[in-house]
Amino acid sequence: MSSDVPNHLAIIMDGNRRWARSHRLEALVGHDKGAQVLRFIVKDCAKVDINWLTVFAFSSENWRRPQQEVNGLMRLMEGFIKTQTQEFLESNVRLRIIGRRDRFSQSLCALIRDVEERSANNTGLNLTVALDYGGQQDIAAAVSRIAEEIEMGILKASDVDDDLLKSRLDTKILPSVDLLIRTGGEQRLSNFLLWDMSYAELFFTAKLWPDFTTEDLYLALAAFKERERRFGGDKDNGQPHLRVVVSD
């Protein structure tokens, strides 16, 4: 893989509801169109040798949306996994889900476990979908787990460092994010992968996610190629990626 291509690309797929409103359609139609776009972007990322793609599909805060929309999103997630599982397997894509699962239906949890297990030996693109995920919540839960282990005598306070904390996060298997793309015109992180984006390059576009194309992806990758990444030091310093300390 060329260093001009991000090893780990993260995407906040924003704008589905606004796209639907602009076309006088129900919100779920926008979400469905967004899911179709994701299918093509996954293929595009594999073609350009991006190793890791992580997308924000449903945040911890999204439960506050109207119940009808939330229920529809849950059905859409189930449908996406059902229809895409075989394609993931045939395309050598490995799928992982991060975030809470205790608020999902048993059927959705079963589908998630099934596709994760069936794609576990795939060696191509690592696709991670964040569902019921929040970066602050992830860090707080990791700190709580470490505190419990210290109280139990499993760890000492002196054992706690960056790698240990990383190993307790939902994102423990993920490498540091190199490039974040956010669609929809907003310019904020919205509680996504906060630990892992400490030195990520940020690319914001006004394009709504259902309108995002291969050309838009290439535009973001071209912008990334032009960035001078110093990671807080000189240009020639090595990249301070955290080690992957947990394997699955």
NORQUI-V696426 format. One record per pair of residues at least 6 apart in sequence whose ideal C-beta (glycine too) atoms are under 6 Angstrom apart, sorted by the first residue. I is the first residue (numbers start at 1). GAP is how many residues later the second one is. Records with the same first field share a line. If there is no record, write none. Layout:
I=GAP ; GAP
This chain:
1=48
4=221
5=43 ; 44
6=172 ; 173 ; 218
7=44 ; 171
8=44 ; 167 ; 169 ; 170
9=41 ; 44 ; 170
10=44 ; 167 ; 170 ; 183
11=44 ; 170
12=44 ; 170 ; 180
13=21 ; 42 ; 196
14=168 ; 169 ; 170 ; 172 ; 195
15=168 ; 169 ; 193 ; 194
16=14 ; 15 ; 18 ; 193
17=10 ; 13
18=190
19=11 ; 189 ; 191
20=7 ; 9 ; 10
27=42
28=44
30=180
31=45
33=177
34=175 ; 176
35=45
37=173 ; 175
42=85
44=170 ; 173
45=8 ; 80
46=78 ; 79
52=74
53=74
54=74
55=74
56=74 ; 136
57=72 ; 74
58=73 ; 74
60=72 ; 74 ; 77
78=30 ; 33
81=30 ; 34
85=30
88=7 ; 31
92=30 ; 32
93=29 ; 31 ; 32 ; 34
94=25 ; 28 ; 32
95=20 ; 24 ; 32
96=32
97=15 ; 32 ; 34
98=30 ; 32 ; 35 ; 72
99=31 ; 32 ; 33 ; 34
100=32
101=8
103=29
134=57
135=56 ; 57 ; 58 ; 59
136=55
138=31 ; 32
139=56
142=23 ; 26 ; 27
145=23
146=22
149=6
162=80
163=80 ; 82
166=6 ; 76
167=78 ; 79
171=25
172=74
173=75
174=22
176=20 ; 65
177=16 ; 19 ; 20 ; 23
179=22 ; 45
180=20 ; 22
181=22 ; 39
182=22
183=22 ; 24 ; 26 ; 29
184=24
185=21
187=17
199=32
201=23 ; 26
203=17 ; 20
207=9
231=8 ; 9
